[in-house]
């Protein structure tokens, strides 16, 4: 994507040209910023107090600890990693305060030898690290319901990325000796609701991870400290936090979080269960709702991800869907990881609608809302991955595009 | 590296086998940990108060703000990313408190149009993200001098990894119009010593980055907030923090930090200047100095990196250098990035010396201390990248191997 110098000069329209050019070795005095006083070094650093992006908290029930916090995607620099302090959360019964010195994991059920592992035990196994996205099954549920989401934090903030470190889950199961009739593993958390999800044995024995590390250090408390599951590409709720128990069964547990919740109501009134994989989606994070533009050069930036593998292509339309241009992907593209994309744009100051769509390595193309609704109807709720358009008004304001009910 | 179940059982020797196996759907009551009370959600998260790894601070002069802080490599999970709060620091005149709303970058000297850029100007340019290591030229200088370093934080803690986001430096130079006679760019920081380094134009026009983002959010104050250079593979000191000025010259500035400091004294008494690239090195982070082992299964883990490109191979010796085994590298291997390696080991409880050595994609093999000293002598100081052995004593203690002076 070669850019002419003219285009970039548009970007730096604010950059002041100096009429008095400094001679080599000396800067023009008027342009030299002053140094500020020194600060003390800190054993554990913090961000600048001038930085403001925060998670948006939705407290559904303070007494039971049910709620969510959303990553401020529109304020961050899109890449593989979300700062641990800003990784999204979705809690169903608060954040338990667990001590890695005493917390244990029980593996039992259809195994030869039920075992209890301490965190130290688990850390002694050969470890693996991988970067992947984690997304709540309910991300962008507002758009599914036709509720306006004013910005990308509200619409898509229930997705984040991290480098996770831990042990392949199959290793612990192999330690216990899985019996031939085992088909499911019920993962249970130590939160107050004992959140439980049934994981198919195929996932357990392939890429499922039992993790204790996040971005190089221990898991954050809100991410399941000291132990959680990571099931690359599967809906967030299944990546059980504060993991305390793996119960090996020949059938799913039919827990409340896989029957009463996290199912998709079909048009015929029946519900789809066990819809594990988060299908490909993408969203423009800049410009996005709540931001304001000046005419001239902008870079369209955003994120794409797919639970089925690598993102192969992201296309962007800057004219309400009439034409689409292929965006540049951040290389190397990692499987089941946030993939940043970028496309240069010179905005002429006219009202328009911008949007993106992605294709993953399986050939799956992110659907329009119309296509998705035609298949799933208006009540499916979870797994809503339709294209998200943003309207750029002539005054530069960017807003949600209202959805016909 | 397939492992037998027998080996893993050694790793989980501490895991308690349950004699009373729970029936499917119900855990043995005695083994079920209790859930803890819920905590409130936080807009900006913090790590668990039970987590203790801290940077080790060496305050060379509190009044002038000169000193360093070292990453606790032995306590972290080796991967591409060091937590921003634990990224190493090396300051020469404190941490200036700069405001991105007022801080500017001046580009002047041998350019057609001197320009002053605000942070907003710079953020409007097309951006790139990349993961790379950053390492102080003086990392492991203690070993060079024969001073014992008790642990890997003290020996190698002046290296870290991050995902950086910003603008190719060449773009800003092209905006100003570089004159044909330009050969060097003097980068100057806004710290109280106005730390300045001369960057060869070839690096400026290839992969040098002007960055404002670190691991998805703004740079941390200690990392140059709001603007710094990242010169992948070049010694840390050249990656100027709190960048305020780029002066384009036809010769290097011969600043104090490239003449009085950050040069290597040769055996003939003359000093090597402008030794930019950090050559390949590797170190075992676990087991490492200060840790204590029990006999049985352990995974040898560590980091390798090269300023010249990708790590091609890491070899580990567990018997004082008699034989070497090839470790598994974390995939994909990224150029000029921290590369984690792993090798399983069953320690028999006998005293031994463990060490690693790496080869990068140019074919360069990390030298022994003897090989390095034969070429550079004992006074070179910076860029000491020799193999680092750790001694495992029969009682399980791991210590520094003393070096003949």
Interface residues (C-beta under 8 A of the other chain):
Chain A: X1 X3 X5 X8 X9 X11 X12 X14 X15 X16 X17 X18 X21 X22 X24 X25 X27 X28 X31 X32 X33 X34 X35 X36 X37 X38 X39 X40 X41 X42 X43 X44 X45 X46 X47 X48 X50 X51 X53 X54 X55 X56 X57 X59 X62 X64 X65 X67 X69 X76 X77 X78 X79 X80 X81 X82 X83 X84 X85 X86 X87 X89 X91 X93 X94 X95 X96 X97 X98 X99 X100 X101 X102 X103 X104 X106 X108 X109 X110 X111 X113 X114 X115 X116 X117 X118 X120 X121 X124 X125 X126 X127 X128 X129 X131 X163 X165 X171 X174 X175 X186 X188 X190 X191 X192 X194 X212 X213 X215 X216 X217 X218 X220 X221 X222 X225 X226 X242 X244 X245 X247 X248 X249 X250 X253 X297 X298 X299 X301 X330 X332 X334 X340 X342 X344
Chain B: X1 X3 X5 X8 X9 X11 X12 X14 X15 X16 X17 X18 X21 X22 X24 X25 X27 X28 X31 X32 X33 X34 X35 X36 X37 X38 X39 X40 X41 X42 X43 X44 X45 X46 X47 X48 X50 X51 X53 X54 X55 X56 X57 X59 X62 X64 X65 X67 X69 X76 X77 X78 X79 X80 X81 X82 X83 X84 X85 X86 X87 X89 X91 X93 X94 X95 X96 X97 X98 X99 X100 X101 X102 X103 X104 X106 X108 X109 X110 X111 X113 X114 X115 X116 X117 X118 X120 X121 X124 X125 X126 X127 X128 X129 X131 X163 X165 X171 X174 X175 X190 X191 X192 X194 X212 X213 X215 X216 X217 X218 X220 X221 X222 X225 X226 X242 X244 X245 X247 X248 X249 X250 X253 X297 X298 X299 X301 X330 X332 X334 X340 X342 X344
